[in-house]
Amino acid sequence: MDEKRKQILSVIVQVIIFIICLVLVIIGQRNVGPQGTLVMILGLAGLIGLLYHYNRKFK
């Protein structure tokens, strides 16, 4: 696989992970209680992980 395809695949995977994490935060906000909070924390951890992955290139 050449470099261009790897880059395109990486962007597609990152967008999918972003959408999943965003949905987790929204679903967690609807549920009141510890379960909702844990779902929101999982979504937030995923978003922070994506930010870390993005910013790692510019270190």
Distance bins in CASP14 RR format, pairs under 12 A and 6 or more apart:
PFRMAT RR
TARGET T0000
AUTHOR 0000-0000-0000
RMODE 2
METHOD distances of the structure
MODEL  1
1 7 0 0 0 0 0 1 0 0 0 0 0
1 8 0 0 0 0 0 1 0 0 0 0 0
1 9 1 0 0 1 0 0 0 0 0 0 0
1 10 0 0 0 0 0 1 0 0 0 0 0
2 8 0 0 0 0 0 1 0 0 0 0 0
2 9 0 0 0 0 0 1 0 0 0 0 0
3 9 0 0 0 0 0 1 0 0 0 0 0
3 10 0 0 0 0 0 1 0 0 0 0 0
4 10 0 0 0 0 0 1 0 0 0 0 0
4 11 0 0 0 0 0 1 0 0 0 0 0
5 11 0 0 0 0 0 1 0 0 0 0 0
5 12 0 0 0 0 0 1 0 0 0 0 0
6 12 0 0 0 0 0 1 0 0 0 0 0
6 13 0 0 0 0 0 1 0 0 0 0 0
7 13 0 0 0 0 0 1 0 0 0 0 0
7 14 0 0 0 0 0 1 0 0 0 0 0
7 57 0 0 0 0 0 1 0 0 0 0 0
8 14 0 0 0 0 0 1 0 0 0 0 0
8 15 0 0 0 0 0 1 0 0 0 0 0
9 15 0 0 0 0 0 1 0 0 0 0 0
9 16 0 0 0 0 0 1 0 0 0 0 0
10 16 0 0 0 0 0 1 0 0 0 0 0
10 17 0 0 0 0 0 1 0 0 0 0 0
10 50 0 0 0 0 0 1 0 0 0 0 0
10 53 0 0 0 0 1 0 0 0 0 0 0
10 54 0 0 0 0 0 1 0 0 0 0 0
10 57 0 0 0 0 0 1 0 0 0 0 0
11 17 0 0 0 0 0 1 0 0 0 0 0
11 18 0 0 0 0 0 1 0 0 0 0 0
11 50 0 0 0 0 0 1 0 0 0 0 0
11 53 0 0 0 0 0 1 0 0 0 0 0
11 54 0 0 0 0 0 1 0 0 0 0 0
12 18 0 0 0 0 0 1 0 0 0 0 0
12 19 0 0 0 0 0 1 0 0 0 0 0
13 19 0 0 0 0 0 1 0 0 0 0 0
13 20 0 0 0 0 0 1 0 0 0 0 0
13 50 0 0 0 0 0 1 0 0 0 0 0
13 53 0 0 0 0 0 1 0 0 0 0 0
14 20 0 0 0 0 0 1 0 0 0 0 0
14 21 0 0 0 0 0 1 0 0 0 0 0
14 46 0 0 0 0 0 1 0 0 0 0 0
14 47 0 0 0 0 0 1 0 0 0 0 0
14 49 0 0 0 0 0 1 0 0 0 0 0
14 50 1 0 0 1 0 0 0 0 0 0 0
14 51 0 0 0 0 0 1 0 0 0 0 0
14 52 0 0 0 0 0 1 0 0 0 0 0
14 53 1 0 0 1 0 0 0 0 0 0 0
14 54 1 0 0 1 0 0 0 0 0 0 0
15 21 0 0 0 0 0 1 0 0 0 0 0
15 22 0 0 0 0 0 1 0 0 0 0 0
15 50 0 0 0 0 1 0 0 0 0 0 0
16 22 0 0 0 0 0 1 0 0 0 0 0
16 23 0 0 0 0 0 1 0 0 0 0 0
16 50 0 0 0 0 0 1 0 0 0 0 0
17 23 0 0 0 0 0 1 0 0 0 0 0
17 24 0 0 0 0 0 1 0 0 0 0 0
17 42 0 0 0 0 0 1 0 0 0 0 0
17 43 0 0 0 0 1 0 0 0 0 0 0
17 45 0 0 0 0 0 1 0 0 0 0 0
17 46 1 0 0 1 0 0 0 0 0 0 0
17 47 0 0 0 0 1 0 0 0 0 0 0
17 48 0 0 0 0 0 1 0 0 0 0 0
17 49 0 0 0 0 1 0 0 0 0 0 0
17 50 1 0 0 1 0 0 0 0 0 0 0
17 51 0 0 0 0 0 1 0 0 0 0 0
17 53 0 0 0 0 1 0 0 0 0 0 0
17 54 0 0 0 0 0 1 0 0 0 0 0
18 24 0 0 0 0 0 1 0 0 0 0 0
18 25 0 0 0 0 0 1 0 0 0 0 0
18 43 0 0 0 0 0 1 0 0 0 0 0
18 46 0 0 0 0 1 0 0 0 0 0 0
18 47 1 0 0 1 0 0 0 0 0 0 0
18 48 0 0 0 0 0 1 0 0 0 0 0
18 49 0 0 0 0 0 1 0 0 0 0 0
18 50 1 0 1 0 0 0 0 0 0 0 0
18 51 0 0 0 0 0 1 0 0 0 0 0
18 53 0 0 0 0 0 1 0 0 0 0 0
18 54 0 0 0 0 0 1 0 0 0 0 0
19 25 0 0 0 0 0 1 0 0 0 0 0
19 26 0 0 0 0 0 1 0 0 0 0 0
19 43 0 0 0 0 0 1 0 0 0 0 0
19 46 0 0 0 0 0 1 0 0 0 0 0
19 47 0 0 0 0 0 1 0 0 0 0 0
19 50 0 0 0 0 0 1 0 0 0 0 0
20 26 0 0 0 0 0 1 0 0 0 0 0
20 27 0 0 0 0 0 1 0 0 0 0 0
20 39 0 0 0 0 0 1 0 0 0 0 0
20 42 0 0 0 0 1 0 0 0 0 0 0
20 43 0 0 0 0 1 0 0 0 0 0 0
20 45 0 0 0 0 0 1 0 0 0 0 0
20 46 0 0 0 0 1 0 0 0 0 0 0
20 47 0 0 0 0 0 1 0 0 0 0 0
20 50 0 0 0 0 0 1 0 0 0 0 0
21 27 0 0 0 0 0 1 0 0 0 0 0
21 28 0 0 0 0 0 1 0 0 0 0 0
21 39 0 0 0 0 0 1 0 0 0 0 0
21 40 0 0 0 0 0 1 0 0 0 0 0
21 41 0 0 0 0 0 1 0 0 0 0 0
21 42 1 0 0 1 0 0 0 0 0 0 0
21 43 1 0 1 0 0 0 0 0 0 0 0
21 44 1 0 0 1 0 0 0 0 0 0 0
21 45 0 0 0 0 1 0 0 0 0 0 0
21 46 1 0 1 0 0 0 0 0 0 0 0
21 47 1 0 1 0 0 0 0 0 0 0 0
21 48 0 0 0 0 1 0 0 0 0 0 0
21 49 0 0 0 0 1 0 0 0 0 0 0
21 50 1 0 0 1 0 0 0 0 0 0 0
21 51 0 0 0 0 0 1 0 0 0 0 0
22 28 0 0 0 0 0 1 0 0 0 0 0
22 29 0 0 0 0 0 1 0 0 0 0 0
22 40 0 0 0 0 0 1 0 0 0 0 0
22 42 0 0 0 0 0 1 0 0 0 0 0
22 43 1 0 0 1 0 0 0 0 0 0 0
22 44 0 0 0 0 0 1 0 0 0 0 0
22 46 0 0 0 0 1 0 0 0 0 0 0
22 47 1 0 0 1 0 0 0 0 0 0 0
22 50 0 0 0 0 0 1 0 0 0 0 0
23 29 0 0 0 0 0 1 0 0 0 0 0
23 30 0 0 0 0 0 1 0 0 0 0 0
23 39 0 0 0 0 1 0 0 0 0 0 0
23 40 0 0 0 0 0 1 0 0 0 0 0
23 42 0 0 0 0 0 1 0 0 0 0 0
23 43 0 0 0 0 1 0 0 0 0 0 0
23 46 0 0 0 0 0 1 0 0 0 0 0
23 47 0 0 0 0 0 1 0 0 0 0 0
24 30 0 0 0 0 0 1 0 0 0 0 0
24 31 0 0 0 0 0 1 0 0 0 0 0
24 35 0 0 0 0 0 1 0 0 0 0 0
24 36 0 0 0 0 1 0 0 0 0 0 0
24 37 0 0 0 0 0 1 0 0 0 0 0
24 38 0 0 0 0 1 0 0 0 0 0 0
24 39 1 0 1 0 0 0 0 0 0 0 0
24 40 1 0 0 1 0 0 0 0 0 0 0
24 41 0 0 0 0 1 0 0 0 0 0 0
24 42 1 0 1 0 0 0 0 0 0 0 0
24 43 1 1 0 0 0 0 0 0 0 0 0
24 44 0 0 0 0 1 0 0 0 0 0 0
24 45 0 0 0 0 1 0 0 0 0 0 0
24 46 0 0 0 0 1 0 0 0 0 0 0
24 47 0 0 0 0 1 0 0 0 0 0 0
25 31 0 0 0 0 0 1 0 0 0 0 0
25 36 0 0 0 0 1 0 0 0 0 0 0
25 37 0 0 0 0 0 1 0 0 0 0 0
25 38 0 0 0 0 0 1 0 0 0 0 0
25 39 1 0 0 1 0 0 0 0 0 0 0
25 40 1 0 1 0 0 0 0 0 0 0 0
25 41 0 0 0 0 1 0 0 0 0 0 0
25 42 0 0 0 0 1 0 0 0 0 0 0
25 43 1 0 1 0 0 0 0 0 0 0 0
25 44 1 0 0 1 0 0 0 0 0 0 0
25 45 0 0 0 0 0 1 0 0 0 0 0
25 46 0 0 0 0 1 0 0 0 0 0 0
25 47 1 0 0 1 0 0 0 0 0 0 0
25 48 0 0 0 0 0 1 0 0 0 0 0
26 36 0 0 0 0 0 1 0 0 0 0 0
26 39 0 0 0 0 1 0 0 0 0 0 0
26 40 0 0 0 0 1 0 0 0 0 0 0
26 43 0 0 0 0 1 0 0 0 0 0 0
26 44 0 0 0 0 0 1 0 0 0 0 0
27 35 0 0 0 0 0 1 0 0 0 0 0
27 36 1 0 0 1 0 0 0 0 0 0 0
27 37 0 0 0 0 0 1 0 0 0 0 0
27 38 0 0 0 0 0 1 0 0 0 0 0
27 39 1 0 1 0 0 0 0 0 0 0 0
27 40 0 0 0 0 1 0 0 0 0 0 0
27 42 0 0 0 0 0 1 0 0 0 0 0
27 43 0 0 0 0 1 0 0 0 0 0 0
28 34 0 0 0 0 0 1 0 0 0 0 0
28 35 1 0 0 1 0 0 0 0 0 0 0
28 36 1 0 1 0 0 0 0 0 0 0 0
28 37 1 0 0 1 0 0 0 0 0 0 0
28 38 0 0 0 0 1 0 0 0 0 0 0
28 39 1 0 1 0 0 0 0 0 0 0 0
28 40 1 0 1 0 0 0 0 0 0 0 0
28 41 0 0 0 0 1 0 0 0 0 0 0
28 42 0 0 0 0 1 0 0 0 0 0 0
28 43 0 0 0 0 1 0 0 0 0 0 0
28 44 0 0 0 0 0 1 0 0 0 0 0
29 35 0 0 0 0 0 1 0 0 0 0 0
29 36 1 0 0 1 0 0 0 0 0 0 0
29 37 0 0 0 0 1 0 0 0 0 0 0
29 39 0 0 0 0 1 0 0 0 0 0 0
29 40 1 0 0 1 0 0 0 0 0 0 0
29 41 0 0 0 0 0 1 0 0 0 0 0
29 43 0 0 0 0 0 1 0 0 0 0 0
29 44 0 0 0 0 0 1 0 0 0 0 0
30 36 1 0 0 1 0 0 0 0 0 0 0
30 37 0 0 0 0 0 1 0 0 0 0 0
30 39 0 0 0 0 1 0 0 0 0 0 0
30 40 0 0 0 0 1 0 0 0 0 0 0
31 37 0 0 0 0 1 0 0 0 0 0 0
31 38 0 0 0 0 1 0 0 0 0 0 0
31 39 1 0 0 1 0 0 0 0 0 0 0
31 40 0 0 0 0 1 0 0 0 0 0 0
32 39 0 0 0 0 0 1 0 0 0 0 0
32 40 0 0 0 0 0 1 0 0 0 0 0
33 39 0 0 0 0 1 0 0 0 0 0 0
33 40 0 0 0 0 0 1 0 0 0 0 0
34 40 0 0 0 0 0 1 0 0 0 0 0
34 41 0 0 0 0 0 1 0 0 0 0 0
35 41 0 0 0 0 0 1 0 0 0 0 0
35 42 0 0 0 0 0 1 0 0 0 0 0
36 42 0 0 0 0 1 0 0 0 0 0 0
36 43 0 0 0 0 0 1 0 0 0 0 0
36 44 0 0 0 0 0 1 0 0 0 0 0
37 43 0 0 0 0 0 1 0 0 0 0 0
37 44 0 0 0 0 0 1 0 0 0 0 0
38 44 0 0 0 0 0 1 0 0 0 0 0
38 45 0 0 0 0 0 1 0 0 0 0 0
39 45 0 0 0 0 0 1 0 0 0 0 0
39 46 0 0 0 0 0 1 0 0 0 0 0
40 46 0 0 0 0 0 1 0 0 0 0 0
40 47 0 0 0 0 0 1 0 0 0 0 0
41 47 0 0 0 0 0 1 0 0 0 0 0
41 48 0 0 0 0 0 1 0 0 0 0 0
42 48 0 0 0 0 0 1 0 0 0 0 0
42 49 0 0 0 0 0 1 0 0 0 0 0
43 49 0 0 0 0 1 0 0 0 0 0 0
43 50 0 0 0 0 0 1 0 0 0 0 0
44 50 0 0 0 0 0 1 0 0 0 0 0
44 51 0 0 0 0 0 1 0 0 0 0 0
45 51 0 0 0 0 0 1 0 0 0 0 0
45 52 0 0 0 0 0 1 0 0 0 0 0
46 52 0 0 0 0 1 0 0 0 0 0 0
46 53 0 0 0 0 1 0 0 0 0 0 0
47 53 0 0 0 0 0 1 0 0 0 0 0
47 54 0 0 0 0 0 1 0 0 0 0 0
48 54 0 0 0 0 0 1 0 0 0 0 0
48 55 0 0 0 0 0 1 0 0 0 0 0
49 55 0 0 0 0 1 0 0 0 0 0 0
49 56 0 0 0 0 1 0 0 0 0 0 0
50 56 0 0 0 0 0 1 0 0 0 0 0
51 57 0 0 0 0 0 1 0 0 0 0 0
51 58 0 0 0 0 0 1 0 0 0 0 0
52 58 0 0 0 0 0 1 0 0 0 0 0
52 59 0 0 0 0 0 1 0 0 0 0 0
53 59 0 0 0 0 0 1 0 0 0 0 0
END
